[in-house]
Amino acid sequence: MSALARLQPAQGIAAMQSINITVINPLFMIVLFGTAAACLFLAVASLLKWQQPGAAYWLVGSLLYLFGTILVTMICNVPLNEALAIVQADSTDGANLWSNYLANWTFWNHVRTVASLAAAATFTIALGR
């Protein structure tokens, strides 16, 4: 995002619009939602086997991914991307949206990154138990 922020708003918008179209592909969706499905399974399994070593870590890791990555993506990043998709890149509205987009999208992306790393760390601990 720092590289895109260095571009003129119209160029940054056009680049991000292209990225947002390109990223929606079967492999990305399988990885994103396949991991979510695995986390749902692990969350339920951890509750059913609560007395097992590491169950709490499986549950926490799953919830971190589901809420911190999937939910944040769906309620924060996707609406930002959808708003950017329909704006005219070279308009005043586009330039204003771009300024807010950069700050908001980057913030929520950091939240997703931290949540994903925390989930991975928690799963690693669970594997060790």
C-alpha positions as CSV (number, residue, x, y, z in Angstrom):
1,M,0.0,0.0,0.0
2,S,2.9,2.3,0.6
3,A,4.0,1.9,-3.0
4,L,0.4,2.6,-4.2
5,A,0.2,5.7,-2.0
6,R,3.2,7.2,-3.8
7,L,1.3,7.2,-7.1
8,Q,-1.1,9.9,-8.2
9,P,-4.6,9.0,-6.9
10,A,-5.9,8.0,-10.4
11,Q,-2.9,5.7,-10.9
12,G,-3.2,4.2,-7.4
13,I,-6.9,3.7,-7.8
14,A,-6.5,2.0,-11.1
15,A,-3.8,-0.3,-9.8
16,M,-5.8,-1.3,-6.7
17,Q,-8.9,-1.9,-8.8
18,S,-6.8,-4.2,-11.0
19,I,-5.4,-6.0,-7.9
20,N,-8.9,-6.4,-6.5
21,I,-10.1,-8.0,-9.7
22,T,-7.1,-10.3,-10.1
23,V,-7.1,-11.6,-6.5
24,I,-10.6,-13.0,-6.9
25,N,-9.6,-16.4,-8.3
26,P,-10.3,-20.0,-7.4
27,L,-7.0,-20.6,-5.7
28,F,-7.3,-17.5,-3.5
29,M,-10.8,-18.4,-2.5
30,I,-9.9,-22.0,-1.7
31,V,-7.1,-20.9,0.5
32,L,-9.1,-18.2,2.3
33,F,-12.3,-20.1,2.8
34,G,-10.8,-23.6,3.0
35,T,-8.8,-22.3,6.0
36,A,-12.0,-20.9,7.4
37,A,-13.8,-24.3,7.0
38,A,-10.9,-26.0,8.7
39,C,-11.1,-23.5,11.5
40,L,-14.8,-24.1,11.9
41,F,-14.1,-27.8,12.1
42,L,-11.3,-27.3,14.6
43,A,-13.4,-25.0,16.8
44,V,-16.2,-27.6,17.0
45,A,-13.7,-30.4,17.6
46,S,-12.0,-28.5,20.3
47,L,-15.3,-28.0,22.1
48,L,-16.2,-31.7,21.8
49,K,-12.8,-32.7,23.1
50,W,-12.3,-29.9,25.6
51,Q,-10.5,-32.1,28.0
52,Q,-7.8,-33.0,25.5
53,P,-4.5,-31.2,25.7
54,G,-4.3,-28.2,23.5
55,A,-8.1,-27.9,23.0
56,A,-8.2,-24.3,24.2
57,Y,-5.4,-23.4,21.8
58,W,-7.3,-24.9,18.8
59,L,-10.4,-23.0,19.8
60,V,-8.5,-19.7,20.3
61,G,-6.5,-20.1,17.0
62,S,-9.7,-20.9,15.1
63,L,-11.6,-17.9,16.5
64,L,-8.6,-15.6,15.8
65,Y,-8.7,-16.6,12.2
66,L,-12.4,-16.6,11.8
67,F,-13.0,-13.3,13.4
68,G,-9.7,-11.5,12.9
69,T,-9.2,-12.5,9.3
70,I,-12.5,-13.7,7.7
71,L,-14.9,-11.4,9.5
72,V,-12.6,-8.4,9.2
73,T,-12.2,-9.1,5.5
74,M,-15.9,-9.4,4.9
75,I,-17.1,-6.4,6.9
76,C,-14.2,-4.0,6.6
77,N,-11.9,-4.7,3.6
78,V,-14.5,-6.0,1.0
79,P,-16.8,-2.9,1.4
80,L,-13.8,-0.6,0.9
81,N,-12.8,-2.6,-2.2
82,E,-16.4,-2.4,-3.5
83,A,-16.5,1.4,-3.0
84,L,-13.2,1.7,-4.8
85,A,-14.4,-0.5,-7.7
86,I,-17.2,1.9,-8.7
87,V,-15.4,5.2,-8.4
88,Q,-13.9,7.1,-11.4
89,A,-10.2,6.9,-10.9
90,D,-9.6,10.5,-12.2
91,S,-12.4,12.2,-10.4
92,T,-12.4,14.4,-7.3
93,D,-14.5,11.9,-5.5
94,G,-12.0,9.3,-6.5
95,A,-9.1,11.3,-5.0
96,N,-11.0,11.8,-1.8
97,L,-12.0,8.2,-1.5
98,W,-8.5,7.1,-2.3
99,S,-7.1,9.1,0.7
100,N,-9.5,7.5,3.1
101,Y,-9.2,4.1,1.4
102,L,-5.4,4.0,1.9
103,A,-5.7,4.7,5.7
104,N,-8.7,2.4,6.4
105,W,-7.7,-0.5,4.2
106,T,-4.2,-0.5,5.6
107,F,-5.4,-0.4,9.2
108,W,-7.8,-3.3,8.6
109,N,-5.2,-5.2,6.7
110,H,-2.8,-4.9,9.7
111,V,-5.6,-6.2,11.9
112,R,-5.9,-9.2,9.6
113,T,-2.2,-9.8,9.6
114,V,-1.9,-9.7,13.3
115,A,-4.9,-12.0,13.8
116,S,-3.5,-14.4,11.2
117,L,-0.1,-14.5,12.8
118,A,-1.6,-14.9,16.3
119,A,-3.8,-17.8,15.0
120,A,-0.7,-19.4,13.4
121,A,1.2,-19.0,16.7
122,T,-1.7,-20.4,18.7
123,F,-2.0,-23.4,16.3
124,T,1.7,-24.0,16.6
125,I,1.4,-24.2,20.4
126,A,-1.6,-26.5,20.0
127,L,0.5,-28.9,17.9
128,G,3.1,-29.0,20.6
129,R,0.5,-30.1,23.2
